[in-house]
Amino acid sequence: MIRTSGLTRHFTVKKRTVEAVRGLDLTVDEGELVALLGPNGAGKSTTLRMLTTLLRPTSGTAEVAGRDVTRDPRGVRARIGYIGQGNGAGHSQRARDELLSQGRAYGMTVAAARARADELVGSLDLGAVADRVVSSLSGGQRRRLDIAMGLIHAPELLFLDEPSTGLDPQNRANLAEHVRRLRAEQGTTMVLTTHYLEEADQLAERVVVIDHGRVIADDTPARLKAAHAGDRITLEFDHEQEAERAEARALGIAEGAQTERTGTRLEIRIDGGARLTPKLLRGFDEAHIPVASVEVARPTLDDVFLNLTGRSLREESAGAGTQERAA
């Protein structure tokens, strides 16, 4: 469904060249749900804009749904759906009318557009608000309407650019459930960007990490976490000397472990930490090192990103005024 080779996009900002995307190679197969992760300014939204023909590449090639984004942008647009970060519906229009207008814009007959709108209103739980003015809808209802507008012409490929931004946790969970249901029922290929790591972990079967305009990791969430971030064992002691002795003991027991000691706290990071913890505790007991508390945490995608880039994606997502958005 997507194949890029050397895809590149440069911008000129205040007489300075900004390399938003640098020689990006990416493939997405039919039926996949792929999440693009990266900090602000990493190039993920710029990549989506090129793949959806909203931006022309500086160099490189991209085929989307079998059409070249530069030579046949009309062909690409006819085969994709795109849900951007803002609300796409006119605030003074009724929700159902917006769906009909969107369908007609794609060349559907009035009857076909109406039938498809009715189908999406039902599947996305919009029946109670379909005849209300868009400005009266809640944030979650507007995002579901945006998804319906993106799906009105039954696209082969759907792009979602941070679809749950600004939604409360309940509406984010509801939106995720709708995405799962639509994919299960229609088999639509999906590419999404998100700053919500749990969303990517739960929805995507592949995660592509982009930094400085390049792909730096591409695999399933489980494999990325296993390869780039081990379990974290956090131990508390009553005295700093006990933490120091425990660190030396732990390095003797857990080969390849990474440790960090701060005062009476000792943090150990290693793959398979949950299985290793009983052995560590037995070792501390044999060495007469009393442990005040222990906690084991499984790795997250943010741990993966921190390991790969030295930055936390959660912290990056809180920033504003980024190069990418300025571009």
SEZAMI-265844 format. One record per residue (C-alpha): residue number from 1; residue in one letter; chain; x, y, z. Coordinates in nm, 4 decimals, decimal comma. Layout:
REM SEZAMI-265844
PT	NUM	A	A	X	Y	Z
...
This chain:
REM SEZAMI-265844
PT	1	M	A	0,0000	0,0000	0,0000
PT	2	I	A	0,2914	0,2372	0,0645
PT	3	R	A	0,6427	0,2254	-0,0733
PT	4	T	A	0,8873	0,5156	-0,0407
PT	5	S	A	1,2495	0,5396	-0,1496
PT	6	G	A	1,4771	0,8232	-0,0420
PT	7	L	A	1,1752	1,0426	0,0359
PT	8	T	A	1,3036	1,3881	0,1302
PT	9	R	A	1,1498	1,7245	0,2125
PT	10	H	A	1,3384	2,0469	0,2846
PT	11	F	A	1,1959	2,3817	0,3972
PT	12	T	A	1,3503	2,7256	0,4018
PT	13	V	A	1,2850	2,9026	0,7309
PT	14	K	A	1,4405	3,2482	0,7762
PT	15	K	A	1,6938	3,1790	0,4986
PT	16	R	A	1,7940	2,8534	0,6674
PT	17	T	A	1,7314	2,5086	0,5190
PT	18	V	A	1,5399	2,2759	0,7474
PT	19	E	A	1,5627	1,9050	0,6577
PT	20	A	A	1,2244	1,7853	0,7807
PT	21	V	A	1,2471	1,4405	0,6172
PT	22	R	A	1,5791	1,2900	0,5062
PT	23	G	A	1,5845	1,0004	0,2629
PT	24	L	A	1,3031	0,8049	0,4236
PT	25	D	A	1,2485	0,4444	0,3115
PT	26	L	A	0,9187	0,2934	0,4249
PT	27	T	A	0,6878	0,0115	0,3210
PT	28	V	A	0,3385	-0,0648	0,4513
PT	29	D	A	0,1581	-0,3797	0,3411
PT	30	E	A	-0,2115	-0,4163	0,2732
PT	31	G	A	-0,4171	-0,4549	0,5907
PT	32	E	A	-0,1479	-0,3334	0,8322
PT	33	L	A	-0,2006	-0,0776	1,1066
PT	34	V	A	0,1277	0,1123	1,1444
PT	35	A	A	0,2013	0,3805	1,4039
PT	36	L	A	0,4589	0,6519	1,3339
PT	37	L	A	0,6231	0,7741	1,6546
PT	38	G	A	0,8631	1,0611	1,6996
PT	39	P	A	0,9169	1,3811	1,8946
PT	40	N	A	0,7946	1,7192	1,7804
PT	41	G	A	0,9768	1,8149	1,4618
PT	42	A	A	1,0813	1,4561	1,3851
PT	43	G	A	0,9178	1,4674	1,0409
PT	44	K	A	0,6221	1,2352	1,0892
PT	45	S	A	0,3479	1,4859	1,0010
PT	46	T	A	0,5555	1,6122	0,7076
PT	47	T	A	0,5832	1,2509	0,5900
PT	48	L	A	0,2052	1,2102	0,6106
PT	49	R	A	0,1515	1,5303	0,4139
PT	50	M	A	0,3759	1,4036	0,1340
PT	51	L	A	0,2079	1,0630	0,1290
PT	52	T	A	-0,1339	1,2294	0,1059
PT	53	T	A	-0,0152	1,4698	-0,1712
PT	54	L	A	-0,0550	1,7790	0,0469
PT	55	L	A	0,3195	1,8455	0,0142
PT	56	R	A	0,5409	1,7763	-0,2851
PT	57	P	A	0,8643	1,5890	-0,2021
PT	58	T	A	1,1912	1,7712	-0,2525
PT	59	S	A	1,3375	1,4442	-0,3822
PT	60	G	A	1,2814	1,0707	-0,3684
PT	61	T	A	0,9759	0,8701	-0,4668
PT	62	A	A	0,6572	0,7476	-0,3017
PT	63	E	A	0,3833	0,5169	-0,4243
PT	64	V	A	0,0576	0,5126	-0,2303
PT	65	A	A	-0,2186	0,2634	-0,3103
PT	66	G	A	-0,0410	0,1892	-0,6376
PT	67	R	A	-0,0169	0,5529	-0,7513
PT	68	D	A	0,2825	0,7865	-0,7593
PT	69	V	A	0,2253	1,0858	-0,5294
PT	70	T	A	0,3974	1,3258	-0,7717
PT	71	R	A	0,2805	1,1968	-1,1101
PT	72	D	A	-0,0735	1,0935	-1,0114
PT	73	P	A	-0,1888	1,2872	-0,7025
PT	74	R	A	-0,5544	1,2577	-0,8113
PT	75	G	A	-0,5231	0,8801	-0,8202
PT	76	V	A	-0,3760	0,8797	-0,4699
PT	77	R	A	-0,6486	1,1014	-0,3280
PT	78	A	A	-0,9227	0,8877	-0,4783
PT	79	R	A	-0,7919	0,5843	-0,2895
PT	80	I	A	-0,7080	0,7253	0,0537
PT	81	G	A	-0,8800	0,8831	0,3516
PT	82	Y	A	-0,7097	1,1464	0,5648
PT	83	I	A	-0,8037	1,2623	0,9136
PT	84	G	A	-0,5897	1,5600	1,0116
PT	85	Q	A	-0,5235	1,7108	1,3520
PT	86	G	A	-0,7998	1,9709	1,3258
PT	87	N	A	-1,1731	1,9153	1,2836
PT	88	G	A	-1,2605	1,8774	0,9164
PT	89	A	A	-1,6345	1,9461	0,9261
PT	90	G	A	-1,7921	2,2883	0,8846
PT	91	H	A	-1,9155	2,4054	1,2226
PT	92	S	A	-2,2401	2,5556	1,0876
PT	93	Q	A	-2,3353	2,2424	0,8915
PT	94	R	A	-2,5265	1,9366	1,0064
PT	95	A	A	-2,3144	1,6260	1,0562
PT	96	R	A	-2,5079	1,4127	0,8070
PT	97	D	A	-2,4934	1,6870	0,5432
PT	98	E	A	-2,1156	1,7061	0,5787
PT	99	L	A	-2,0924	1,3336	0,5110
PT	100	L	A	-2,3123	1,3658	0,2018
PT	101	S	A	-2,1074	1,6601	0,0727
PT	102	Q	A	-1,7849	1,4672	0,1253
PT	103	G	A	-1,9218	1,1693	-0,0633
PT	104	R	A	-2,0365	1,3869	-0,3529
PT	105	A	A	-1,6906	1,5473	-0,3668
PT	106	Y	A	-1,5513	1,1980	-0,4316
PT	107	G	A	-1,7925	1,1498	-0,7219
PT	108	M	A	-2,0454	0,9307	-0,5444
PT	109	T	A	-2,4092	0,9501	-0,6473
PT	110	V	A	-2,6541	1,1049	-0,4031
PT	111	A	A	-2,8074	0,7646	-0,3301
PT	112	A	A	-2,4679	0,5971	-0,2763
PT	113	A	A	-2,3452	0,8811	-0,0546
PT	114	R	A	-2,6625	0,8689	0,1543
PT	115	A	A	-2,6419	0,4910	0,1964
PT	116	R	A	-2,2756	0,5065	0,2924
PT	117	A	A	-2,3401	0,7961	0,5347
PT	118	D	A	-2,6164	0,5952	0,7048
PT	119	E	A	-2,3811	0,2974	0,7362
PT	120	L	A	-2,1048	0,5069	0,8965
PT	121	V	A	-2,3454	0,6921	1,1259
PT	122	G	A	-2,4497	0,3538	1,2614
PT	123	S	A	-2,1043	0,1988	1,2925
PT	124	L	A	-1,9551	0,5074	1,4597
PT	125	D	A	-2,2444	0,5650	1,7028
PT	126	L	A	-2,3387	0,9009	1,5516
PT	127	G	A	-2,7102	0,8314	1,5140
PT	128	A	A	-2,8162	1,0559	1,8018
PT	129	V	A	-2,6218	1,3564	1,6682
PT	130	A	A	-2,6250	1,3077	1,2897
PT	131	D	A	-2,8820	1,5827	1,2345
PT	132	R	A	-2,7273	1,8283	1,4786
PT	133	V	A	-2,5055	2,1229	1,3844
PT	134	V	A	-2,1366	2,0277	1,4071
PT	135	S	A	-2,0556	2,3112	1,6487
PT	136	S	A	-2,2897	2,1525	1,9056
PT	137	L	A	-2,1039	1,8184	1,9092
PT	138	S	A	-1,8576	1,7120	2,1777
PT	139	G	A	-1,4890	1,6609	2,1010
PT	140	G	A	-1,5288	1,2847	2,0813
PT	141	Q	A	-1,8312	1,3129	1,8519
PT	142	R	A	-1,6453	1,5499	1,6191
PT	143	R	A	-1,3493	1,3137	1,5933
PT	144	R	A	-1,5829	1,0248	1,5092
PT	145	L	A	-1,7410	1,2469	1,2447
PT	146	D	A	-1,3944	1,3221	1,1066
PT	147	I	A	-1,3277	0,9486	1,0775
PT	148	A	A	-1,6638	0,8990	0,9043
PT	149	M	A	-1,5730	1,1735	0,6549
PT	150	G	A	-1,2399	1,0050	0,5886
PT	151	L	A	-1,4133	0,6711	0,5286
PT	152	I	A	-1,7127	0,7911	0,3246
PT	153	H	A	-1,5669	0,6703	-0,0067
PT	154	A	A	-1,4461	0,3369	0,1408
PT	155	P	A	-1,0736	0,4114	0,0916
PT	156	E	A	-0,8150	0,1367	0,0686
PT	157	L	A	-0,5852	0,3301	0,3011
PT	158	L	A	-0,6644	0,5620	0,5925
PT	159	F	A	-0,4219	0,8159	0,7423
PT	160	L	A	-0,4890	0,9404	1,0952
PT	161	D	A	-0,2706	1,2290	1,2129
PT	162	E	A	-0,2926	1,2339	1,5941
PT	163	P	A	-0,6643	1,1461	1,5874
PT	164	S	A	-0,7129	1,1472	1,9656
PT	165	T	A	-0,5319	1,4720	2,0471
PT	166	G	A	-0,7443	1,6846	2,2805
PT	167	L	A	-0,9777	1,4023	2,3795
PT	168	D	A	-1,0296	1,2911	2,7376
PT	169	P	A	-0,9252	0,9336	2,8328
PT	170	Q	A	-1,2756	0,7928	2,7912
PT	171	N	A	-1,3168	0,9380	2,4424
PT	172	R	A	-0,9668	0,8189	2,3484
PT	173	A	A	-1,0639	0,4665	2,4543
PT	174	N	A	-1,3918	0,4909	2,2603
PT	175	L	A	-1,2090	0,6143	1,9497
PT	176	A	A	-0,9574	0,3281	1,9739
PT	177	E	A	-1,2431	0,0788	1,9910
PT	178	H	A	-1,4018	0,2287	1,6791
PT	179	V	A	-1,0698	0,2040	1,4929
PT	180	R	A	-1,0380	-0,1636	1,5898
PT	181	R	A	-1,3936	-0,2363	1,4813
PT	182	L	A	-1,3592	-0,0604	1,1456
PT	183	R	A	-1,0371	-0,2415	1,0723
PT	184	A	A	-1,1845	-0,5785	1,1673
PT	185	E	A	-1,4984	-0,5220	0,9594
PT	186	Q	A	-1,3454	-0,3559	0,6534
PT	187	G	A	-0,9763	-0,4551	0,6578
PT	188	T	A	-0,8672	-0,0983	0,5891
PT	189	T	A	-0,4929	-0,0330	0,5934
PT	190	M	A	-0,4190	0,2399	0,8503
PT	191	V	A	-0,1255	0,4665	0,9273
PT	192	L	A	-0,1465	0,6833	1,2372
PT	193	T	A	0,0739	0,9283	1,4197
PT	194	T	A	0,0233	0,9719	1,7915
PT	195	H	A	0,1841	1,1080	2,1058
PT	196	Y	A	-0,0144	0,8638	2,3187
PT	197	L	A	0,2216	0,5691	2,3562
PT	198	E	A	-0,0419	0,3399	2,5036
PT	199	E	A	-0,2529	0,4032	2,1926
PT	200	A	A	0,0293	0,2932	1,9625
PT	201	D	A	0,1077	-0,0072	2,1819
PT	202	Q	A	-0,2530	-0,1289	2,1881
PT	203	L	A	-0,3562	-0,0550	1,8283
PT	204	A	A	-0,0530	-0,0918	1,6047
PT	205	E	A	0,1015	-0,4171	1,4891
PT	206	R	A	0,4054	-0,2217	1,3694
PT	207	V	A	0,5710	0,0830	1,5201
PT	208	V	A	0,8030	0,2997	1,3114
PT	209	V	A	1,0173	0,5409	1,5137
PT	210	I	A	1,1244	0,8541	1,3253
PT	211	D	A	1,3846	1,0989	1,4520
PT	212	H	A	1,5468	1,3881	1,2653
PT	213	G	A	1,3575	1,2873	0,9521
PT	214	R	A	1,4885	0,9298	0,9409
PT	215	V	A	1,3529	0,5884	1,0404
PT	216	I	A	1,5579	0,4670	1,3361
PT	217	A	A	1,3483	0,1630	1,4352
PT	218	D	A	1,0731	-0,0448	1,2742
PT	219	D	A	0,9190	-0,3529	1,4356
PT	220	T	A	0,6298	-0,4814	1,6439
PT	221	P	A	0,5819	-0,3094	1,9825
PT	222	A	A	0,6755	-0,6305	2,1670
PT	223	R	A	0,9986	-0,6789	1,9734
PT	224	L	A	1,0996	-0,3159	2,0087
PT	225	K	A	1,0525	-0,3318	2,3841
PT	226	A	A	1,2465	-0,6577	2,4091
PT	227	A	A	1,5329	-0,5291	2,1941
PT	228	H	A	1,5689	-0,1737	2,3190
PT	229	A	A	1,4368	-0,1628	2,6763
PT	230	G	A	1,4516	-0,4261	2,9484
PT	231	D	A	1,2403	-0,4653	3,2605
PT	232	R	A	1,3082	-0,2114	3,5349
PT	233	I	A	1,3605	-0,3399	3,8900
PT	234	T	A	1,3526	-0,0654	4,1538
PT	235	L	A	1,4802	-0,1501	4,5029
PT	236	E	A	1,4749	0,0638	4,8148
PT	237	F	A	1,7114	0,0188	5,1114
PT	238	D	A	1,7289	0,1799	5,4534
PT	239	H	A	2,0896	0,2927	5,4127
PT	240	E	A	2,3071	0,4078	5,1228
PT	241	Q	A	2,5764	0,1529	5,2139
PT	242	E	A	2,3215	-0,1263	5,1682
PT	243	A	A	2,2270	0,0084	4,8245
PT	244	E	A	2,5969	0,0226	4,7302
PT	245	R	A	2,6557	-0,3380	4,8391
PT	246	A	A	2,3365	-0,4496	4,6645
PT	247	E	A	2,4537	-0,2924	4,3374
PT	248	A	A	2,7801	-0,4877	4,3468
PT	249	R	A	2,5902	-0,8069	4,4334
PT	250	A	A	2,3343	-0,7510	4,1549
PT	251	L	A	2,6050	-0,7064	3,8902
PT	252	G	A	2,7514	-1,0384	3,9975
PT	253	I	A	2,4152	-1,2146	3,9674
PT	254	A	A	2,2638	-1,0453	3,6615
PT	255	E	A	2,5181	-1,0403	3,3815
PT	256	G	A	2,4631	-0,7555	3,1396
PT	257	A	A	2,2381	-0,5594	3,3755
PT	258	Q	A	2,2426	-0,1795	3,3742
PT	259	T	A	2,2292	-0,0204	3,7188
PT	260	E	A	2,1718	0,3292	3,8517
PT	261	R	A	2,2012	0,4118	4,2198
PT	262	T	A	2,0671	0,7286	4,3835
PT	263	G	A	2,1001	0,7434	4,7608
PT	264	T	A	1,9102	0,4469	4,9032
PT	265	R	A	1,7436	0,3634	4,5687
PT	266	L	A	1,8856	0,1122	4,3218
PT	267	E	A	1,7428	0,0722	3,9723
PT	268	I	A	1,8333	-0,2322	3,7631
PT	269	R	A	1,7361	-0,2611	3,3976
PT	270	I	A	1,7571	-0,5996	3,2277
PT	271	D	A	1,5520	-0,8175	2,9945
PT	272	G	A	1,3514	-1,0784	3,1857
PT	273	G	A	1,3660	-0,8797	3,5081
PT	274	A	A	1,0448	-1,0296	3,6445
PT	275	R	A	1,1953	-1,3797	3,6329
PT	276	L	A	1,5279	-1,2573	3,7722
PT	277	T	A	1,3882	-1,0716	4,0751
PT	278	P	A	1,3473	-1,3781	4,3054
PT	279	K	A	1,7095	-1,4760	4,2360
PT	280	L	A	1,8272	-1,1237	4,3192
PT	281	L	A	1,6325	-1,1192	4,6442
PT	282	R	A	1,7787	-1,4549	4,7465
PT	283	G	A	2,1264	-1,3200	4,6702
PT	284	F	A	2,0679	-1,0113	4,8836
PT	285	D	A	1,9361	-1,2278	5,1667
PT	286	E	A	2,2437	-1,4526	5,1526
PT	287	A	A	2,4648	-1,1430	5,1697
PT	288	H	A	2,2616	-1,0074	5,4638
PT	289	I	A	2,1439	-0,7009	5,2696
PT	290	P	A	1,7889	-0,6180	5,3868
PT	291	V	A	1,5565	-0,4864	5,1143
PT	292	A	A	1,2945	-0,2291	5,2197
PT	293	S	A	1,0845	-0,2543	4,9010
PT	294	V	A	1,0957	-0,3861	4,5450
PT	295	E	A	0,9006	-0,2984	4,2315
PT	296	V	A	0,9207	-0,4508	3,8821
PT	297	A	A	0,7980	-0,2528	3,5778
PT	298	R	A	0,7717	-0,3864	3,2228
PT	299	P	A	0,9205	-0,1675	2,9474
PT	300	T	A	0,7077	0,0838	2,7582
PT	301	L	A	0,7426	0,2404	2,4153
PT	302	D	A	0,8639	0,5557	2,5882
PT	303	D	A	1,1491	0,3475	2,7338
PT	304	V	A	1,2262	0,2347	2,3789
PT	305	F	A	1,2306	0,5909	2,2511
PT	306	L	A	1,4451	0,7071	2,5429
PT	307	N	A	1,6922	0,4275	2,4745
PT	308	L	A	1,7072	0,5058	2,1020
PT	309	T	A	1,7281	0,8847	2,1168
PT	310	G	A	1,8169	0,9847	2,4716
PT	311	R	A	1,4869	1,1743	2,4962
PT	312	S	A	1,1477	1,0942	2,6418
PT	313	L	A	0,8634	1,1077	2,3911
PT	314	R	A	0,6227	1,2038	2,6710
PT	315	E	A	0,8324	1,5100	2,7568
PT	316	E	A	0,8776	1,6024	2,3904
PT	317	S	A	0,5030	1,5865	2,3276
PT	318	A	A	0,4436	1,8561	2,5879
PT	319	G	A	0,6456	2,1105	2,3861
PT	320	A	A	0,5034	2,3700	2,1533
PT	321	G	A	0,6128	2,5797	1,8592
PT	322	T	A	0,7939	2,3031	1,6791
PT	323	Q	A	0,9725	2,3141	1,3468
PT	324	E	A	0,7395	2,0522	1,2059
PT	325	R	A	0,4243	2,2460	1,2843
PT	326	A	A	0,5847	2,5696	1,1654
PT	327	A	A	0,6672	2,3966	0,8381
